[in-house]
């Protein structure tokens, strides 16, 4: 099907949107089979579509409990959708092509570049090889560590299955779990916490950054590309700010971390800072967090992970470019200088447009859900941003959503995965650049 689409006159954005839609629809059909669910007669179309979208868009929001509502077959389908959605449909397509010895042409390389949010077309096959190698090595190593930990609580095959499933779910920032209550049973477990947090961060910084770190030989950070510098800076900064903020805000909240020993408070706060990188796992009840903490997490979820990663959101680089643009304008500079490099103004404009489209989507969906669901504003906003950021955290309202609410969240998850700008470009009519310019005139702003 993907080969058929590549031969049609679609833009890269249109191809990616259609490609992800096909994967989601296929997953929906599989999850509707009686073989996939424990309920008699199979699952309804809306619930199957919601689950398939959540898995493919590596979100983790669920309308039914994954551990009890699905059979092993259904869980394996979800795991496959998570893997495809996490590393991208073009990476999976390219993997198959490489296995059968088929050449990857120019059009495929362009699609891979757009699917992985890469800057240039050169080295696409090598990048795909890196993506596949990083994915299977990191997931495999994490699964082994989790297996050694879980074998103390489960029999051999169950421990192995849980280790593999949660390793894939965590690295792809999906947030699906088979424990029934996410990771709330492992709040003070150092091994599970640090393995899952490591997977979330590694999956969320982007494959191009991972490749650069892997090939990095110099001891000086100045040798990194600007992309890697911005990603690393804001990833670390957001985690640190989130950690201290959560610890301060929730310190005396007995429903979350208030009654925990100090060491576990630190661990739970760190996990709660990392998981909005768009993973969706939680070690404390999200619905019991203070409103101030929920709003902080909303901000972190909206920013999300980094380009070319398994995560969503507007991306750390977009957030970084916006901050740098504002800072340079405040200083009266015409150029946008970052780490002794000058950014093209088109990059800043793209960051502004991406953020505006994301905010517009979140505002509209939140307004409609506030009307249709009869739920307080903050949980609705939290749910919407979680869907857009492909995070999967929820205050507990997902399973109570109406049919309209489910469709809106499905659409929001889809936009969050393909990107608001990509979807806008896919829907827009292609126009050639004009050969003339209108007269310039200014307006007052600010």
N, C-alpha and C positions, 0 to 999 in steps of 0.2 A: 504493500500500500504506500509506504514512504517513497519507494522508488518510483511509483506511478506519479506521485505528487511532485517529485523533483523534476520530472519531465514536463510539467505544466508551467505556464507563465505566472508563477506566484513570486511575490517578493519574499525575502528571507523572513520578514516578520509574519507574513501571511502563512508561510509554510510551517513555521514553528507553532503558531496558534492552532492551525488545523491538525498538526502532528500530535500535540498534547491533547487535543479534543478526541482524536481517534484512540489514543491510549486510554483515556478516561472512560470513553464509551465501551471499549473492549473490557476494561476492568469491571464496569457496571454489569455487563451481561454475565460475566463469570461469577460475580458476587451474588447475582440473583438466582443462580442455580441452587436447587435443594441440597446438592452436595457441599455447598460452601457454608451453609448456615445450620445452626442447631434448631431453629424454629421450623415447625411443620409447614410445608408448602413454600419455603424459600422467603427471601426478603423483598420488601416493597421496592419499587423502582427508585423512589426518592431517597430512601435510606441507602440503597446500594450506590446510587449516583453520588450521594454525599460522601460515603466512605471511600469510593474510588477516587473522587476528586481530592479529598483530604490526603490520601496516600500518594497519589501522583504528584500533587502539589506540595508534598512533604510537610504537611501542616500538623496533623495529629488531633484535630477536633473530631469528636465522635458523637454519634447520636445513639449508638448502642455499644455495650461493653465488648471490646475486641476479644477478651479472653473467654467470654461465655457465649457470645452471640454467633461466633464463627467456629467452624470445624478447622482441623489442621489444614485442609485444602484451602479454605477461605483465608486463613492466616498466611499461608504461603503466597496466595494471590496478592494480598496486601503487601507482603514483604517484597515481592517482585515489582509491584507498582512503585513502592518507595525507592527501590534501587534505580529503576528507570527514571523516575522523576528527579531523583537526587543528582545523578551525574549527567542527565540530559538525554533526550531521545536521539540526538545526533551522535553522541558518544557511544550509545548502545548500538546504533546502526553501524557506526564505523568499526566497532569491535567485531561484529558479525562479518563485515566486509574483510577485515584483516585476517580473521580466522579462515575464511574460505579462499583467501589469496586474491581478493578483488581489489583493483586499483581505486583509490579515492581521488575523484576528479576535482576540478576547480570549484564547481558549484557546491559540492559536498563540503569543501574546505571553507567556503564562505558561510555556509549554514552552521558549521561547527563553530566558526568564529563568533557568530551572533548568538548561538545557543550558550556558549561559555563566556560571553561578554568579553572576548579578547580584543586587544587593540589592533593587531595586525594579522594578516593572513598567513604569513610565513611561519613555518614550524607547527602547523596544525596537526599533522599526523604524529609528530613527536609529542605534542601536548596531549593528544588522545591517549597515547601510550602511557604517559605520565599519570593521567587521570585514572586509567584502569589499574595501573600498578599501585598507585597511592591508595586507591579505594580498597582493593582486595588485601593488600598488605596490612593497612591500618585496621580495617575491619577484622581481619583474621587474627592479628595480634591482640586486639581488644577482646575478641570473642574467647580467645584462649585464657586470658586473665580472668574474665567474668566466669568462664566455665570452672576454673580452679576455685573461685570464690563460691559459686552456687552449688558445687557438688556437695558442700557441707549441708545444704538444705533440701536438695532434690536428688532423685535417682539419676544415673548417668545420662540417659537419653533426654530426660526432661531438662537437666541442667545444660546440656549441650544445645538443645533447641532454644531455650531461653537466652543463652549467651549469644548465639548467632543472631537471633531476631533483634535483640536489644542493641547489639553492636551495629547492625545495619540501620536500625531506626535512629540511633544516636548520631552516627557519622553523617547520615543524610538529613540531620536536623528535623526528623519527622515527629518524634514524640509519641508514637504508638507504643503501647505496652501490653504485656500479657499477665501482669500481676493484678490487674483490676482496679488499682488505686495509684497508678503511676509508680513512683519510687518512694512513696510515703513510708513504706516498710523498711527503708534503708536510709533514713534521715541521718543517722550517726555512723553509717558504714563508710569508712574512708576509702576502701578499695573501689566499691561501686560508684561512689560520688566522683572520685578523681578520674576513673576510667571514662565515665559518661561525660564529665566536663571536658576532658581532653578530646574526646571524639567530637563534641559539639564545636569546640574552638577550631580544631583541625579541619572539620568539614565546612566551617563557616568563613575561613579566611580566604578561600579561593584557591583553585588548583594551580593557577599561574604563580601565585605567591608561594605555594608549597613547592612548586618546581624550582623557583628561584632560591628558596631556602635550602633545598636539597643540593643544588649545584653551587651554593655559595662557598667560596674559598677564602675570601678576605675576612679579616677580623673587624673591618671598619664598616659601620652601617651606611656610611656615605656612598658605598659602592652599590647599594641597592637601587633599583629603579624607583621613581617617584611613586608609582602605584603601590609597591610593596611598603615603602616608608609610611604612606598615608594609612594603609590598611593596618599595619602593625601598631602605629601610634594610636589610632582611634579605637582599635579593638582593645588594647591594653587600658587605655584611658577610660573607656566606657565600663569595662569590667571593674576597675578600681573604684570609680565613682559610684557605680551601682552597688558594690559590696559595702562600702562604708555607709551609704545612704540607707540601704535595707537594714543593716545592723543597727543603725541609730533609730530608724523609724519603728522597727518591729521588736526592739530589745525587750520591752515589757509587755508584749502581746502574748498572753498565755495560750491563746488559741493557735499560735504558730511556733515561735521560737522562745517565748518568754520563760517556759518551764524547763528548757533544755540546759544542760551544763554549758559552761562558757565555750569550750572547744567545739561542741556541736552547734552552738549559736554561730560561731565563725564559719563552720562548714556549710550550714544551711543558708547563711547570708551570701556566701560566695556562690553556691549553686544557684540561688535565686537571682544573682546578678548575671551568671553565665547563660542560664536557660533562655532568657529573652533574645539571645543571639539568633533565635528562631527555632529552638529545639522543642519546647513544649512539655518536657518532663518537669515534675515537681516533687519535692521531698517534704513540703509542708502544704496544708490545704490552701489553695489559692483563694477560695471564696472567703476565707477567714482573715485575709490580709486587711490592714487598715486602708482607707480610701487614698491616703497620701502615697502609700506604697503601690497600690494598684495604678495610680496615675503615673508614678515613676516608671513602672514596668511598661505601661502604654507607650511612653516616650521611647524606651529602649527597644520595644518591639517594632515601633514605627521605623526606627533607624535600621534595625535588622543586622544582617550579616554583610559580607563583602561580595563584590562582583565575581562572577565565574565560580561561585561556591554552591553548596547544597542548600543555602538559606535564602530568605526573602527580605522584605523591607525595602526602603529606598536605597539602602546600602551605605556602609561606612564612608566610602569615597564620596558619595553624593553629599552626605552630611559634612564631611571634611571640606569639600570644595565650597559649599555654602558658607561655612564659617570663615574660610580663608578669603572668600570674596568680600564678605562683610567687613572683615578686619582690614583688608587692603583699601577698601573704599573709605572707611573711617579714617585711615591714615592719610587719605588724599592721594593715593597712588592710582595711576591709570592702569598699570599692569597688575595681574594677580600673581604675586610671587609666593612660592611655596618651596621650602628647603632649597633656596638659591636656584630655583627653576621658575620659568614663567609659563603659566597655564594659558592655553588658548581661550579666548572669551566664549567660543562655541561650547566648550566644556562647561563653563559656568551657566550658560543659557540652558544647556541640556539638564543640568542639575536642578535649576529653578523649575523648568517645565515638569520634570519627573516628580518633584516634590509637590508642585501645584496639583497635578493630576491625581496623585496619591491622596492628598488632603481632600480634594473634591469628592473622590470616591468614598473615603471614610465618612465624610460629613453627610453625604446623601444617604448612604446605607444606614448610618446610625439614626438619622432622622426617620427613615421609613420603619426600621425595626422598633424604634421607640413608640411608634404608632401602632404597629401590628402585634407586638409581643406583650405589651402591658408589663414590661420589666423596667426597673429603675434605670436612669440614664447611664450611670457609670458602668454597670455590668454589660450593657449593650455596647457602649463605646469600647470597652475592653474586648468583647467578643469580636467586634468588627475589625479592630486593629490586629488582633491575634490572627484572624483569617487573612487579612491583607499581608501581614508580615510572615505568613505561613509558619506561625509559631505553634499554635495548638493549646496554649494555656487557656483555661476557662474558669469562670467563677461558678460554673455549674448549670448554666442555662441552656447549653447546647441541646441536650436531649429533650428539652421542653419547647423547642422552637416549633412554630407553625410551619405548614408547607411553604408559605410565602417566605418565612424567615429562613428556612433551609435553602431555598433557591437563591436568595440574596447572599447568603454566606458561601454557597457553592460558587457563585459568580465572583465574589470577592476573593476567594482562595485562588481561583483560576487566574484572575488579573494579577494577584500577588506573585504567582509563579512565573507567568510569562513576562510580567512587567507592564506597568501602565503605559509607558511610552511605546513599547513593542506592540501592544494591543491597539493603541491609537494609530500607529503607523500602518498596522495591518488593515484597519478599517478605512483609513484615509485614501482618497483618490491620489494616485501618483501624478505629480505635476512637475514639469521641467522648470528649471530655474529661468526666471525672466531675464531678458537682455537689457532691461531698463530699470531705473530707480526713480521712485517718487521724490518730490521735493521734501527736504528735511524741515521739520518744525518741532519745537519742544513743548513740553507741558511741565507743570510744577508737581513734584511728588515729595512725600515725606513731611 
